[in-house]
Amino acid sequence: RNFGAMWNPALTSYTQNFLDMGERSFRMLFEQIQAKRAGDDAPPSQVEVVQGKPCLRASERAYGDGEIA
């Protein structure tokens, strides 16, 4: 499902895959819980790269005469 379509205007300048973000968030949390239960150090934090295609919000689209909506 395209949950990004629920927000108008868009929340960010990138299309977002909420299913993938949810899976990655769950995996990070699960790894932290598993490490704590095993008495290990928490897994290192990872820098997440923005994934998705750039998209223009309606307020950022330029009209033919150069005006911004």
C-alpha positions, 0 to 999 in steps of 0.5 A, a space after each residue: 500500500 502507498 501510505 505516503 498518499 495519505 498525507 497531502 501535502 507530502 511530509 518530506 521531499 522524498 517518496 517513502 516506503 512505509 512498509 520497508 521503514 517499518 520492517 527496518 525499524 522492527 529489525 533494529 529493535 529486535 536486535 537491540 532486545 536480543 543483545 540485551 537478553 544475551 548480555 551482549 553490547 547493543 549492536 552499533 547504530 546505523 546511519 540510514 540513507 534516505 530511500 525513495 525518489 525526490 518528489 515536489 510538493 504542490 507548494 514547490 511546483 513552478 507554473 509556466 510563468 515562473 510563479 511558485 504555487 
